[in-house]
Amino acid sequence: FAIIERGHAEHLLPMTEMLLEKAAMQLNDVDLFAFGAGPGSFTGLRIGAAMVQGLALATGKPVIPVSSLAALAARHTGHVLALIDARMGQVYHGFFSVGENGIPIADSTEGVDDPSALFTPDAPTITVIGSGWDRYKDEVSAVLGDGMMIREAADEFPHAADIARLALHEFRHGRAVEAAQALPHYVRDNVARKMGE
């Protein structure tokens, strides 16, 4: 995959058309739409949700919003701390237990905090992953403490394949929504107020 820093809206539809063409499919052949619902970049989340809403509405197909933190954790097993840089000196965080089936089970509610305010999970070994780990490694390591074995993972961003796999699992458990309910999961919804205070 490629990371696009700017111009997501301009690239998304052409990339979708290219993907359908490579798979020799039409849009109506798609049975289910999924997207990384967040947390993450507000603009990116809105663009992704709007795109999926439009495609699902046009085809009448269901949607599965997938946690970006769960998608990060899905590539690993055991106890996983997924961290995404939330800017303003904070991280979006989620603690997960991931079994051999690769399905993350949330051990806590996803949130946003200063890296030094993360709570320490009750686990002897933890895999830490994401852009928040890359940015705040020292602060997070101090919170986790010397007694915990930390395994670093290189993946900084969720992968579409993991979002698709988790969406299929959710779909099989009856958790699909209609297009209108395919909304971003911002976690932090008061940025304008915080920055203006």
Steps between C-alpha positions, in 0.01 A plus 500: 500500500598862473464776754353817357579804712259740325215486250318196638168607351648535150669158509240284673243453222758437223677250728168326567428479127850362436455238772165388356654481153794289623255264672283487183201616706227758478395707801176301535707179533625621840298341782627707792688825552743560785712793607743602770262699718764646726628635714737695281522808282164678513509595132611154391228334707231728356617437144511122550160487667341722234644286221372178654162655575468606137597158363276315745208732433541464122506120519277436801777293660586487873800661669732400782692781674826354637707648780835623370660393829354149474625477141850590620483234773368229267842411358630386838415250772495537876459831680523794260507873569406689182592869497427760233653847522208733580712816473496764774725274712243220526440148371188306409535169682346159526607189691409169338535128555554331166468124468631270228191585291630858466184659639579776752286506815503841669637490855408866551297777343684681223603847608727796452748610767844635562747212459597534866136445609457153348405234752723195531336177386535188711721309257861379523565558129340749266540583132491874437415625153406810305603856424442598864765251610745635245443856619472446878710191562683641804185625676307178438795283607519691829130432567527131415796465734816293510326179607301464180648337191425730204500363147513775241312459173590688185153562356406865538167497319201264472498279189197467273532119512459506879202735478341264245566192715359663815200630305421151375514370858264777615267437205477130586396605851221723369665835568454667162337843479321693228679779315358776724648334811850465350653778707855587604611417854683816596564423872600864549211721393582831664823603327374844397405584857829372646711693253294817551505494882 
